[in-house]
Amino acid sequence: MSSGFKLSSLCLLVLFSVWGCAPDLDSLVAGNDSGGSDNTGGSSTSGKGGEGDAGAGPPASAGSCENGVRNSDETDIDCGGKSQCGPCGTSLKCNTNEDCSSEFCKAGRCAEPTCGDGYKNQDETEKDCGGVCSTIGEACDDNVACKVNEDCKSEFCQDNVCIAHCESGVREADETDKDCGGMDCNPCSTGGRCEESADCESQVCFNNECQAPTCNDKIQNQDESDKDCGGVCADAEQACAVGKKCNSGADCDSYVCTKGKCVADLEIDPADIIDDFEDNDMFLSPLGERVGNWYTYGDGTGTAAAAPTAIVRGASSKKAMHSTGHDFGTWGSGVGVDLNNMGSGESSKKGYDASDYSGVTFWARAESKMTITLVLPDGDTDKAGGKCNMHDDPDDPNKNTCDHHYYHSFLVDTTWQRYTFYFADDFPMPEAGNDPVPDALDPSTLVSVQFRVGVNTTYEFYIDDLAFVK
């Protein structure tokens, strides 16, 4: 201690003689207590300051920010911290962003901020986007903070939040009209401004204005399945021809859509049509010497009705037979037509010779999916043939064994479909109970064509273009 004091006294004398002023006793004491070899307050062996506060000198004072020593209130040599020195340069130590001239302290070192450093810095409005980042293509996504439109990818900043420019209520970016057109927004409706067809819902841009779509604009728009046909155009009597694209049978003239293409329907000779209902009455067309009228029938417990009605099914079909019924509880009800009945009752029925044909075909649909049974009475199962037992003798166990006809049940969907059934393949035997039991359906004595519905069913279905198949 005495040698240290003598050295200090000598220094005092030198200082006094040179500067002619009193020494700073506090700093002398601090320097003496630090154990350092000089009065600078300790130094780093690296020349850049210690790794922590240990070994740091006393707080920097005015004029000491260039002493080459890291003082205790500096984060690195002559910079940062709570000192009066300036901020630190890149790679120097720091505790907070304020310690750095770059205003970015990362992992204890001053760093240059970038638009990919994972921090909100520079003048970014959100982490790594907006501000200066927008100038290099790093604008902010929707629902992110912003200050000006340029901060946003959508190019629209509202209430300091980026929102989709297609919802801003004003025309901006590449929109051709307010919130529509251009690359990002939905196409514009009729009357909106446009630059090309893609800017319009109708795909029709004329004189920079979107035009209303039509079924004659030579463009596939609206809900058309092909150009100017199908969809709404089919409803306007412009169904698609064979070979055109379709989404359902309703898009096609033929009303047959297979694998997305309209295909031809069965070719039916007009002479083979039993009834197409286009005459809007309950009588058969006078073709092939067929004569008869449509009727409803049932077990007497419910209500049934049938009549031609307007439909939409292809370009050529405007009417169909509409049949309804409910509350039949014994065996059911239905609608049918005799093929050879010059009168109006059971006694005038006769068989019709359909031996030139192999079956029957028709279109059908129902308001809800249901099962219908196609019934074909012939000379063996109908009283008109005179073969089955039809007397009422109470002592005869086989009385009234007629009306157990040939039949075929099928499921009817809610959309129009063609159904075709063949005499030999689809009607192998009649309903049980006929006497005598026939060998097979006899097309040469075909009496009627009937559509039957079972018990406890409320139904509504349509039959159209009933015809024979050769």
Number of C-alpha atoms within 10 A of each C-alpha: 7 7 8 10 11 11 12 14 12 12 13 18 14 12 14 13 10 9 9 10 10 10 14 9 10 9 14 15 11 15 19 18 10 18 11 15 11 11 15 18 24 22 21 17 8 8 11 16 26 21 13 11 14 11 18 25 24 19 15 22 12 9 9 17 19 13 12 16 26 31 30 21 21 31 30 28 25 25 28 27 23 16 21 18 21 17 25 28 20 17 14 21 29 27 19 18 20 18 28 27 18 18 20 25 24 18 11 15 22 26 23 18 18 16 21 12 13 10 16 18 21 19 13 24 25 19 19 24 29 31 24 19 22 19 12 11 14 19 27 30 20 18 14 19 23 27 18 18 20 19 31 30 22 21 19 25 25 16 10 16 20 26 24 19 27 22 13 15 10 14 16 18 16 14 24 24 23 18 23 28 27 22 13 15 19 16 24 28 21 17 14 20 23 26 18 18 19 18 28 28 22 22 23 23 23 13 10 16 22 26 23 16 20 16 21 12 15 13 17 19 21 19 14 23 25 22 19 24 30 31 24 20 22 23 16 13 17 21 30 32 20 18 14 19 23 28 19 20 24 25 31 32 26 21 26 23 24 15 10 15 22 26 22 16 14 12 7 14 11 11 13 16 21 24 24 23 24 18 14 15 15 17 16 20 20 13 13 12 11 16 19 21 18 21 17 20 16 21 14 14 15 17 16 22 15 20 19 22 16 14 14 16 25 21 17 11 16 18 23 27 26 21 21 19 23 19 17 21 16 14 14 21 26 25 24 20 22 26 25 21 21 14 12 11 8 12 10 11 21 23 23 21 18 19 14 11 15 15 20 20 20 20 21 22 21 21 13 14 15 18 17 19 17 21 22 25 28 28 23 31 31 28 22 21 18 13 15 24 20 16 12 11 10 8 7 10 9 18 15 18 20 24 21 22 22 24 21 17 14 11 11 22 16 14 16 21 15 18 13 15 17 16 20 14 9 14 19 13 17 24 13 12 15 20 19 14 16 16 10 15 23 22 22 15 22 26 29 22 20 20 21 22 24 18 18 15 16 17 21 19 22 23 23 25 21 23 21 22 22 14
